[in-house]
Amino acid sequence: MSFDYTRLSHAYITDESFADTLATAVVCSNRNGKRPCMTCTDCKKAARRIHPDIIEIGKLEDKLIITVDQIRALKKDVYILPNDSMQKAYVIKSADTMNTNAQNAFLQILEEPPKHAVFILCTENPAALLPTVRSRCVELKHQHSIDHADGTDTQEHEELISNLINAIKSDNIKLMECMFQIDKLDRQALSFFLEKTREQIILTLKEDIKTGSKNNKSLILAEEVLIKAEEMLALNVSAGNISGYICASMVK
């Protein structure tokens, strides 16, 4: 999936695996470039899960649903200006467990949201949300598994992603070998590969921050290259040309 983090909407429906990245992009202080940059103070706080402008809402321990009282509390908070960032991200987990009253209360917020608020509704079942709520959100759909005509399966993708990330750091020969494999992917498989590789790079950079390691400049460059590759794919550029671009951009 190609996604422009620099132009954010006010509300999204997605799954929890993507919510952290999206919330980090919301609070990222790099407003004139790639978001999330994973190097600014806001991104580092988000990675450590201590950013005051990322607010999570979920089912209470003794409840099976997100209650209307929780949404009313959110409504009071949403008009308070952000603490550190220019925007606030509200991550609503298990959003499909909001009952009708809670969703209607949330709809009132969606209809006239403050400019500094971005809502991220996490659910595997968007159909459980009211049509009026869904119509005011951008739905980001992820592919968790794909059957490919060329025989490439998810396990092979994971191995290729791992090999590529290791090659990016230090081995041009292995990097070019990975490019030969990428060149054989069909468009659907390539889209899946680019998306998952970028997710893994972001996770690797987050782990570097947590452990105090310096960010790997090669990985930061690689994510920028993959963003461009996703844009090329959306413009119907061939897999061969895209793999050539990735190789030329990353070979040291």
N, C-alpha and C positions, 0 to 999 in steps of 0.2 A: 504494500500500500504506500503510495506517495502522499506525504503529508507536510504541509507548510506550517512549521511551528511559529513563524514570524507573524502570521495573520490568524489570530485566534478568534473564534466565535465566543459567544457568552455562555453556551451550554452544549454539552456533548453526552452522547450515550455510547458507552464502550464497555470492555470487560476489565476486570481488576488488574490483569497483567499489563495493561497499557496505562492505567490511571496514574501511577507514580511518575512515569515519564512526562505525561501531559501536565500534571500538576507542577512538576519541576519547571517545565517550559513557561507556565503561567507566571511564576515568581522570579524567573531568571532575570537578572539585571542587564543582560546583554541585549539591549533593545534595538541595536542596529546591525545585528548579525545572527549567527546560528544560535538557536535556542532549543533545548537547554545547552548552555556552553560547558557545564560541569566544572568550570574553573572559578566562577564568581562566588562571592560569599553566600549569596542566596541559594545557589545550586548545591554548595557544600552542606548548608543547613538542611536542605531538602533531602539530600542523600543520607544524612544522619537522622532524619525524621524528627527534627526539632524546629522546623521553620514555623513561626507563629502565624503566617498567612496561608498555611495549608491546613484546612479544618476538615476532619473526617467525621461523618455521621453514619451510624450503623444501628442495627438492632440492639436494644438494651438486653442485658443478660437474662432478665426475667420475661422478655417479650419475644414473640415470634414475628412481629412486624415493626416497621418504623412508624411511630405514632404521630398524630397530628400535633401533639405538644412539642415534639422534637422539631418539626418543621416550623412551628410558630417561634421557637427559640432561635432557629436559623434566621428567620425573617427579621428578628430584632438585631441579630449580629451583623447581618449582611450590609446594613447601612453605616456601620462603623468603618472608618477608613483603615486601610492596611497598616500594619505596624512597621514592617521593614521594606516590603516590595511596593511596586506601583499597583499590583493587583492581588486579589485573594482567590485561592482555589478552594472550592467546597467539593469534597469527594464524598459522594453518597453511595455507600456500599450496600449491596442487596437492594438496589432502588426499587426492584419489582415487588418488594414486600410492603411498600407504602400502600395503605388502604385508600379507598376513594376519597375520604375526607382529607387525608394527608396529601394526596396528589393534587387535589383541588386547592389546598392551601399553598402548595409549592407552585402551582400554576400562576397564582397571583404574583409571586416573586418573578417568575419567568417573563410575565407580560411586561413588567416595567423594572428590569434589573438595573442596579447602579453600574456605571461603566467599569468600576474596579473589580467586579465580581465575575468569576467564571465557575460554572457548575459542571461537575463531572459525575454523571449517573452511571454506576457500575451495575451491569446486569447481563446475564446470559440469555435473558428472555425479554427483549424489548416489547414484545406483543402484550406483556402484562401491564404495560404503562398505558395510561389514557391517550387516545389519539391526539388530544389537544396538547398534552405534554410532549409527546414525540414530535409533533409538528414544529415545536419551538426549539428543537435540539438538532445538532448535527450527529448523525449516526456513523460511528467508525467501526466497520466490520472487519474482524480478523479471521484469517484462515488457520485453523488449528491442525488440520490434516488435509492432504491433497493426494489424489491418485494421479500419477503422471503417465502419459502414453509412452514416454521413453524409459519407463521402469525405475525412475528415480523416486525413492521413498523418503520419509521424514528422517529416518536414521542416517541415510546417506547425506542428506542435507546437513544434519548436525555434525557429521564428520567433516564435511567440506567446510563448514563455517569455522570449526575448530582449527582445521589446517590453515585456512586463510588468515585467521587472526594471528596465529603463530608465525606465519610467513611474513605478514605485514611488519612485524617487529624487527626481523633481521635477515630473512632468507629470500633473496630475489629469485633464485632458481625454483624454490617451492611455490613462490608467488605466481610465477609464470605457469607452473604445472596446474595450479588452481584455476588459472584463467582458461586453460584448455578445457577443463571440466565445466566451467561456467558457460563457455561458448556452446556447449551441447544442450543446455537447458531450453525448454520451450518458454514462451512468454509468461505463462501462469507460474511455472516453476521458478523462473528468474525473479518474478515479483515477490514470491514467497521468500526466496533466498535473500534478496536485498533487504527486505523488511526484518527478517530474523537475524541477519548479520548485524545490522545497525543496533537492534535491541541488545544483542550480546556484547557489542562494543561498549554501549552505554553502561551495561551492568559491570563490565570489566573496569571501566573508569570509576564507577561508584565504589567498587571494592578498593581501588587504589587510594581513593580519598579516605575511606574508613581506616585503612591500614597505615595511612600516613605516607604512602609511596607517592612519588612524583608522577603526574599524569604523563602517559606515554604520548609524545608528540605525534608519532606515527599513527596511533589509533585515533587521535583527534582529527588528523588529516584524512584518515580513512573514512570516518563518518561523514565528513564534508563531501568526499568523492562519491560515497554511496547515495547521498541525498541527490547529487547531480545525476547519478546513474538512474535513480527512480524517476526523475524528471524526464530524462531521455527516453525511458521506457514508455512513459505516458504519451510521448510524442511519436511513438511507433518506430523508434530507432531499433535496429536489429540487435539481437543478443551478441552477435559477433563484434559489432562496433562498440557496444557497451563494455564487453569484457576487455576489448583493446584499450578503451578509454581508462578503465579502472587500472589496468596493468601499467599504462604509460604514466598515469598520475602517481602511482605508488612505488614504482621501481626507483630505488635510490641511486 
